[in-house]
Amino acid sequence: MAAEDEVAPAAVDAPDGPAPAKSRAGRNLPAAIAVGASLGILVILVVVFVPKLWYVVVAVSFAVATWEVSKRLRDGGRHVALVPLLVGGQAVIWSGWPWGTTGILVAFVTTVLVMMIWKLLSQGRSAAPINYLQDLAASVLVLAWLPLLAAFGTLMVLQPHGSARVLTLMIVVVCSDVGGYAAGVLFGKHPMVPAISPKKSWEGMAGSLVFGTVGAVLIVHYLVDAAWWVGAVLGPVLVICGTLGDLVESQIKRDLKIKDMGTLLPGHGGIMDRLDSLLPSAFVVWAVLSALL
């Protein structure tokens, strides 16, 4: 759920005929809002009324996201170990239910070992593997980036006030995105890292910090029933990590010379395009709330 704050909109010639309404961030805004609202309602209903079903939602979402990213990497000449990634990714996510962080770690390391052998024998016994180091590194990156970080998002639902913790993650990320988008569009003039993401501005970052921190303080106090200062710690850390997660995906897409990881969600791109800031944020919320509560 990365906010796309504009620094300076470029003037482009509009094609003849009607075109979908787009925001200054370059998206089909009505479609993006409709899809985002629908996904938000789904998450709230699942987490509030059937919290254990959250595991199914996350597992399915990240199976699709892993396939999306793997396909994009393959198009860019990097052939990841797709079958071990899909199977092992599910093991990483689901192992947290009965065995907690130990299960997640064991499943992650086991999958890495399997991928090492899988890519080693990818050309058969009579031929040496091609681009072994490059493809193995990409495979481990995808495993750590998607299923491993997602596993902490599912692990929270099993903790005390689990539903509230997951909702804290979602709501604070949304607050950060809204604040960053609004401040970036209205006031954004100074790019943060133009070589990676020219649309992100320091003004947008300031808006994310204000909205995200205020949202974290309120949600942690009233929803998680914890001291307000826990939210004051969580908010800035989550905003910074979420922004950096967005920049990481932006650089990966730049390397692959693509705009989106997929096309599944109208106005949003692929599933992974909506998870870039949520992934590091999931770990941050789990770690901060586990340490302070």
N, C-alpha and C positions, 0 to 999 in steps of 0.2 A: 504494500500500500504506500507507495512512494509518492510524496507530493512533488509535483513538477513545477517549480516556481520559475517564472520567466524573468530574465534580465532585460532583454531588449528584443521585442518581436521583430522578425525580419519581414520586410514587405515582399509579397509574392503576388504574381498575377493570378487572379481567380479564373478557373475554367468556366466556359459557357454553361448555362443551365444551373439548376438547383444543386446545392451540395450540402452534405450533412453539417449541422451546426457544430463548430469546433470552438474549444476554449483557446486562450492564448498559449496554453501549454501544448497545443497541437492535437488534442483528443476530441472525439465526438462526445461532447459533454453530456447531452441527455442520455445517450446510451451508457456512458460511464457511470452516471449517477444511478440509473435504473439497475444496472448490474451490481454496483457497489452496495446499494440499499438492499437488494435481494439477498446477496451473500451475507450481509450484516444481520438481517432478520433470521436467516437460516442458522447462523452461528449462535445467536441469542437463544433461539428456541431449543436448539440441541443442548447447549451448555446448561440452561436453566432447568429444562424438564427431563432430559435424558442424558445426563453428563457423561456416562460411560460410552455413549454413542459418538462422543467427540473423537475417540480413537479411530472409529471407522471413517469419519469425515476426513481426519488428518491423513490416515493411511491411503485412502483413495486419492485425495488431492495430490499427495506427494508422489504417488506412483505415476500420475499423469504428468506432474511437473518434472520428474526425473526423465520420463520419456521425451518431453519437450526439449529439455536442455541437452540430452544425449543426441537427439536428432540434429539440433543446431550445431553441436560440436562435430558431429559426423560430416555435416555439410561443410564445415570449416577445415576438414582434413584430420580431425582428432577422433579416433575410433575407441570409444570407451568400452569397458566390459559391461555391456547392457544387461545381460541376464543376471550376473551376480549383483549388479547394482539394484535391479528391481527386486530380486528375492532378498538380498541382504538388507536393502533399505527397509523393507517391511519387517524383517527380523529386528533391526535396530529400533524401530518405532514400537513394535509390540512387546519387545523384551522388557521394556520399562514397567509394564503393568504388573507382572508377578515378581520381578527381581530388581526394580528400581534402577539406579544409576549403574550398579554392577552389571545388570543384564544388558544395558545399553552399551557399556564399554566392551563387554565380551562379544556381543554381536557385531560391533563396529570393527574390532580387531580381527575377528574371524573372517568378516567379509573382505577386509583388506588383503589378508593372506590368500583367500580364494581368488581374488582379482589378480594378484601377482602370478599365481600359477595359470590362471585362465589366459592372461595375455601372453605369458611365456610360451604356451602351447597353441596359441591362436593360429599359427601357420602349419600346425602339425608337427610330428617328431622329426621330419626330414628337412625342415626349413627353419631358419632363424626368424624370430619375430621381427616385424617391421615397426620402427618408431616405438619401441617398447617403453622407453622411459617417458616419452611425451604422452603416450596413450594411458599408461599406468598413472602418471601424475594427474591427468585430467579425470580419470576414474575416481581416484581418492578425493580429489577436490569436490566432485559432485556428491560423493557419499557424505563427506563432512559438511558440505554447504547445505544440503537438503535434508536427508533423513536424520542425521545426527542432531542438528539444531532443532528440527521439528520435534524430535523425541522429548525435548524439554518442555515444549508447548503442550504435549499430551500428558507428561508426567505431573504437571500442575493440577490437573483435574482430580488426581487421587489424593492430593494433600488436603489438610483442613481448609475450609472455605475454598475448595478447589474451583467451583464454578465462578466464584468472585475473582479468583486469581486470573483465570482465563479471560474473563470479561475485562479485567484491568488491563491486560495486554492489548486487547482489541480496542478498547475505548481510548486509551492513552495514545496508541499509534494513530488512531483517527484524529484525535485532538492535535497531535503533532503535524499530521498531514494538512489538516484544515488551516491551522495557523501558518504553516510554511507556505501553502498555496496562496492564501489571502495576502500575506505580507509580501511575498515575492511578486505577485501580479501588481499590487498597488504601489509598492515602494522599491522593488528590486532593481538595483543599479550596479551593484558591486559583485561580480562573480566570485564564487568561492574557489573553484578549481576548473576554470574554463577549458583546460585541456582534456578533462574527463567528462564534465557535465556542464556545458555553458549555460543551462537554464537555472542552475542552482545559485542563489545569491546569499550574501551574508544577511541581508534583510529578511529573507525567507527563513534562514536558520534562526534568527532572533525570534521571529514569529512562532516557529516550531517550539523553541525553548519555553516561551511564555505560555502558550496554549497547552503544551505537553506537560509542563510542570504543574500548572494550575489544575489541569485535568487529573494528574496523578495524585495530587494532594487530596482533592475531593473524593475521587474514587476509592483510594486506599482508606480514607477515614470513614466514609459512609457505607461502602460496599464490603470492604475486607474487614472493617471494624478494627483498624489499627491506628497508631499514632500518626498525626499529620506529617511529622518530620520524615517518616518512612517514604511517603509520597514525594517529599521534597528532595530526597536522595534519589529515588527511583526515576523521577521525571527527567532531569537533565541527562542522566546516564543512558536512559532508554532513547532519548531523542538523538544524542550523539551517535550511539551505536546504530540506530536505525538509519541515520543519514549516511554513515559510513558503509552500511550494508547496501544501500541504494547506489552509492558510488562504485562499490565493488562490481555490482551487476552491470552498471553503465560501462565500466572499463572492459568487462568480459564481452559485452555486446559490441563495443568498439573494436576489440580484437577480431571478433567474428564478422564485423561489418554488417550488422543487422540492427533493426530498430526495436523489434520485440522478439521474445523467446517463442511466441506462438500466436495463434489467432482465435483461440477458443472462446474468449470473453469479449463481446462487442464493446468497443470503446476503451478496453484495457489491455489488449494483446493476449498473451497466454496466462495460464495460472501462475507461472513463475514470475511474471511481470508484476503481479500483485503481492508476491511473497517476499520480495527482496529485502524490505526493511523489517518485515515481521520476523524473519528467521533469527537474526542476531538479537532482536528485541525479546523473542521468546526465551532465549537463554538468559538474558539480562533480568527479566522479570522473575524467572525461576530462581536465579542465583541471589538476587537482592532480597526477595521476600523470604526465601529459605534461610538466609543468613540473619535477617532482622526480625523475623516473626517467631 
